[in-house]
């Protein structure tokens, strides 16, 4: 399955523990370039840090062929994604100890 096929098939996932969120994110980027993986590790570190400090939060995550970006606001990832072919933008919500994850169009 190619990345675009996986993205199209992805629907909103709810009540995910952190490990479930990481698995979903990894499945999306697994065929991408090496910088995508190093960015992905950094993105996970950001999510873990936020989870330790906040009860609830929303982040936006964008994927390109060779990189990812996570940010507080959707317009931040949209601008970044437009600088190269974007493969998808996702909304990550942490609420009541669990994550939800969904592809969005902005």
N, C-alpha and C positions, 0 to 999 in steps of 0.2 A: 504494500500500500504506500503510495506517495504522500508527501506532506499535505498537498492540497486536498487529496481524498480524505485524509484524516480530519482536517479542519472542517470540511463540509459536513462530515458525519458527526462532529462533536455537538452535543446539546448541553444545556445547563446541567451541571453536576452539583449536587447539594449534599450537605452533611458529610463533607470529606474531612478526615483527619489530615494533619500536615503531610504524612506519608502518602496519602491518596492524592493530594494536590500535586506533590512532587512527581508522582507517577504520571498523572495526566499531562503535566507540563513537559516531562521528559519524552513522552510518547509523541508529542507534537514536534519537538526539535530533533529527534533522533537521527534524521537523515541530513541535517544541516551541517554547515562548516564548523571547524574547530572553535572559532571565536564565539559561536553560538553557545557552546558548552561552557566556556569560561564565563560568559555573561550570565548564563543560567545559574551557575554556582553562586555568583554574586547576587542574583535576584533572590535566591533561596535564603542567603544570609540576611538580606534586607527584610524578607518576610518573617524570619525567625526573630530578628531583633524587634520588629514591630509587635509581634505576638507577645513577646516578653514584657513590653511596655504598655500595651493598649488592650482594652477589652474588645473593641470593635474597630475595624478599619476597612477601607476600600482602596485597592491599588489597580492600576491599569498596566497591562503587559502586552508589548508588541514584539512581533517576530519578523525578522528579515532573513534572507538566505544565510548571512554570516554574522548574526548578532541578535541580541534581545535587549529590551529596555523595560524597566519597571518604573512607574511614577505615580504620584498622588493624583494627578489630574489627567483626564482623557486627552485634552488638547496637547499635552506634553508628548505623549506617545504618538499622537497623530502626526505632529510636526516631524518627529524623528523618523517615523515610518515612511513619510513621503519623500525622504531623501534617497530612498532606494526602494525597490519593489517590496511592498509589505505582504507578508503571508498571513497575517491575522492580528487582530487586537482583541484582547480578552479582559474581562472585568473579574477581579478576584476580590471576594468579600469575606472577611473574617467576622463572625458573629456567634455569640454564645458558645465559643470554644471550637467551632467548626468552620470550614471553608466552603464557599460555593465558587464555581468557576464556569464562565460562559463566554462564548464569542459574541462580540458586539460589532455593530457597524456605526462608525462615527465619521 
